[in-house]
Amino acid sequence: MSGDPAKLLKNLDQLKTDVLAGLRKAKVLSEQDEILFMELSQIPFAYVIFDHNYERCRKLLFDFLADHNILTAGRWGGWGYGGMEDAMLDGKAAAEHFLANP
């Protein structure tokens, strides 16, 4: 399938098929993994903006969430500067955490 976003969005079923095939090829998913839902989202802002209060605020937020048994991960949830592969690894680690700590 073409990498042109306009073309990708015109055939969402093919896009979903290609995404699943790519995740299986990269061994992020196995053939036995069950996909419960897929949703396409366009995110207008991709990266966290750092300022002088970043570390203090991030720690305060993460401590609060941890105190309430909330795990946050990913590009936005981790409040970090990382690529999509980092966000996927964060999601995988979060899933493994919940499987180990039901």
C-alpha angles and dihedrals in degrees: 000000000000120000090225105117093214091055093044092054092052092064107038095166091057090045091054091048091050093047092052091046090051093049091050092046089052088048092239086122130027126215088256095056113110117222109214097186143344125204129182115222131178111214114201096199121043110180140048116248113226124216136162092281096050101101095042094047093044091052092047091050095045092047090051093048093047090051087057095045092250118144117200125192145158134056095315099023093051094047089221140126105249142128130254091270089058090051091051092050089049090052091049091050090049091051091049090049092054093045090052094043108039 
